[in-house]
Amino acid sequence: MTAVKIDDRLTVASQPSPETLATLATAGFATIINNRPDAEEPGQPGSAAEKAACERAGLAYRFIPVTAATITEADIRAFQAAVSEARGPVYAHCRSGVRSLTLHVLGEVLAGRMKPGEVEAFGRERGFDLSGAVQWLARNAARAPQVKGFYEPRSGSIQYVVTDPKTKRCAIIDPVYEFDEKSGATATHQADEILAYVAREELTVEWILDTHPHADHFSAAHYLKQKTGAPTAIGARVTDVQRLWQGLYNWPELATDGSQWDRLFDKGDSFKVGELTGRVMFSPGHTLASVTYVIGDAAFVHDTIFMPDSGPRVQPPRESRVKPGHIRSAVVVVAVIIVSMGGVRMVVMAVVSMAVALPQPGGEIAVAQRAVLYTEVPENPQQPKAVTGRVFWRLDSESAGQGRPVETIVRATVEIPEAGLNLDFTIRRNTDSAFPASHIIGLRFSSTGDPATQTVKEVGVPQFKAEESERGAPLSAINSALGDNLFVAALSNVPVEVERNLDLILNRSWIDIPVRFASGRRGIITFEKGVSGGQTLSDAFNRWR
């Protein structure tokens, strides 16, 4: 077996034996990542055996199987999240270690911490052939167009920057101008993030495109035009929608000729993004005016996953990568799976089960993580009752109050259906300099049971832990009750305690919330971060820095 230390956080290795796995905890490792699909060759231990060996040794275990020919950006992000969530050094392996190191270096390049030209030498210096990673980067760079998604959580929108890599000219599609209906505040965080990306990549904006008139958010097209000078465009049948709105909202002053945009596209019209030709497909369904933009091998198809009688009517070219503008929550889970067909990336949608799916940054569907409510049983205090549930993580945006700007927050929605209990768990940074706290955790409970017994009267300070069965370590914080079912925890702003809190939040995998109900019963709600929670928290704290 060969093991190579990449940095203080990561070691990559060839296939370890069960005996070797048993010694890794004493060597200081905390997590094992297995990047090897089961049954690759005879005699391979397999994921189930490795997981059992890790549990016996007190090691966390993550299974992210990949093959060299089929590595996707989702695999890379999953590997990054697993490393960042680990509570200590990580030991990642495949058959030889090449795939594990490939996932690492690809993540470093995508994050801007390594240049593509440095990859092959990086591997060679450590005894690995990373030519496959170089080829992956070359294929990715040659995509035409290159597509970067920006997720806006309030409306579930995905905004896109679509770039011709040869000329570095781009189009911005469906940008969002943020609005908080509770406070009346507006913000341009999303649009400014897009502008920062354009500047960082040294791009020139040629078009600002809306696929349809948006009813659930304002368009940032006008703001971006002021910043870039690029023309705006939308489908020509926006005038039909404007006439409807004029009567519906009793708004006689509304111009209904589409003059708010620089160009109105008809079916079959074409336009240029650098040397790439974009063409317009009329795709009504969500609105009368909805259009699909086909640019190179990518189709941008506005709102998706609606009821059968109101979804988009569009058949993009078979070879297209399909990019939805919104991904809606639904009564059924709709899995969005990126597959490769003849070398072309496509988004395939399929109903998989009765549940709720929530959108995430980059356009992915949130995966439900595990949650459990433990409540004491007076007759048997040593055996609490356990009721399982689920938790969904996402970035959101809210204003802290009237006249305050919209801010990014972390939101975890915990659902325990059998107990009729839900928890809205939020983390936001504190922007009030007069209030001595680094961050604020909000806890809002709701219940379908009898308020006389199910109302939450008290909560303990949130606790973070590495494993579900461990005892949690409490944050340095002060709890306050704002009323029944509503609590906040103000995290300490003392530097050493801020550092400790951030380590717990970012590097521990489970969260405990101690509670006391109106009936006097005590309990604990425990829920996991998983890949989605780890990535959500990492993204939020990176934005807050």
Residue, then its C-alpha position, 0 to 999 in steps of 0.5 A: m500500500t502507498a500513502v502520500k501526505i498532500d497537506d495537513r488535511l489530506t493523505v491519498a493512498s492505494q487500497p488499504s487492507p482491513e488491518t491497515l484501516a484499524t490502525l489509522a485512527t491511532a495514526g491521527f486520522a479522523t475520516i476515511i474517504n473511499n473513492r473506489p466503486d465496489a467490485e472493481e476487482p476480485g478480493q476488493p474489500g468493498s464499501a460495506a466491509e470498509k465502513a464496518a472496519c471504520e466504525r470499529a476503529g472509531l473513524a468516520y467513513r464516506f463513500i464517493p465512488v468514481t471512475a476516471a472516465t466519468i468524474t463529474e463536477a458533482d463528484i468533485r464538490a462532494f469530495q471537497a465537502a467531505v474533506s471540509e466537514a471532517r473533524g480531523p485529517v482525512y485518508a482518501h483512497c481508490r485502487s492506486g490513489v490517482r482518482s482521490l488525488t484527481l478529485h482534490v486537484l480538480g477541486e483546487v483548480l475550480a476554486g482558483r487555488m491552483k492553475p491548470g498548468e500546475v496539475e501535472a507537475f504537482g502529481r509527478e512530484r508526489g509520484f502520481d500520473l495526473s494526465g487524466a486530470v489535465q485532460w478533464l480540465a481541457r475538456n471542461a475548458a473547451r465546452a462551448p459555451q462555458v456555463k456558470g450558475f448563480y442560485e438565488p434562494r428566495s425565489g428558487s432562481i438560477q441565474y447564468v453567465v454563458t461564455d464563449p471561451k474563445t472570445k471571453r464574451c458572455a450573456i447574462i440570463d435571468p438575473v435577479y434583483e432581490f426584494d424582501e417583502k417583509s421590510g420592503a428592502t431591495a438589494t443587488h447582492q446577486a447581481d453584484e456577485i455576477l458582476a464580480y465573476v465577470a470582472r474576475e474572469e475578464l469577460t465582456v457582457e454582450w447580452i442581458l437576457d430574460t427568458h420570460p417576465h418574472a412574477d416572483h422576483f424583479s429582473a436585475a436587467h436594468y441594473l446590469k445594463q447600467k453597470t455594463g452597457a450591454p443591451t437587454a432582450i426578452g421574447a416578443r410576446v411579453t407585450d401580451v403579458q403586459r396587456l394582461w398585467q395592465g388590466l389585472y393591476n389597474w395600471p393604465e400608465l404601464a407601457t405595453d409595447g415591450s419598450q422596457w427592453d432593447r430587443l424583443f425576440d421572435k421565434g427563430d431569431s438569432f443573436k451572437v455571444g462572441e463567435l457562438t450563435g444563439r437562437v430563440m425558441f418560443s416555449p410558452g407554458h409558464t407564461l405566454a411570453s416564455v422563450t428558450y435560448v439555445i446557445g452552442d450546446a446549452a438550452f436555457v429553458h426558464d421555469t420548470i417542474f410545474m403541474p403537467d398543464s402549466g410546464p414549459r412546452v419546448q423540445p430543445p435539440r437532443e444534444s443540448r445541455v438543458k439549464p432550468g431557470h427555476i426548480r420548484s418545490a413539488v409534492v413529488v421528489v424530482a431528481v435532477i441527474i446530470v448524465s453524459m450522452g455522447g460526450v454531451r452533458m444533459v439534465v435528466m428529470a425523473v419522479v422518484s418518490m413522494a416527498v419535497a425537493l428543495p433547490q440549492p446553489g448551482g441548480e441541484i436538488a437538495v438531499a434530505q439529511r437525517a434528523v431524529l427527535y429523542t424524547e424521555v420516557p418516564e417509565n424507562p429513562q435509559q431508553p428514550k423514544a426515537v422518532t426519525g425525520r429529515v432536514f433540508w439545508r439551503l442558503d436563503s436571504e432575509s432582511a434583519g428588520q425594517g430598512r435593513p439590507v437583505e443578507t445571506i442566511v443559512r436555513a435548515t428545515v427540520e421535519i419530524p412528521e410522525a411527531g408533528l414537529n417542525l423546526d426552522f433553524t437559521i444562522r445569520r451573521n450579526t450586522d448590528s455593531a451595538f449588539p455583542a455577538s458574532h452570529i445569531i442562531g434562530l429557532r422557530f418551532s411549529s407543531t400540529g399537536d396539542p399546544a398544551t403539551q407540544t409547545v416548546k417552552e425552553v431550549g438549550v444552547p445548540q451543540f455540535k458533534a462529529e457522530e450521531s451517537e456522541r455527546g455534543a459540545p455546546l457553542s459559546a452562546i447565550n440563549s434567549a426566549l422570544g416567546d413560546n416556540l421562538f428562541v435565539a442564540a447569540l454567539s460570543n464575539v470574543p475572538v477565541e470563542v468565535e474561533r471555537n464556535l466556527d470550528l464546531i459549526l464548520n467541522r462537526s457533522w451533527i447538531d443537537i438542540p435540547v428542548r423542554f415541552a409544555s408537558g414537562r417532557r425533555g427531548i433532543i432534536t438531532f440532525e446531520k449536516g451531510v454534504s448539502g449542509g456542509q456545503t451550505l455552511s461553507d458557502a455562507f461563511n465564505r460570503w460573510r468573510 
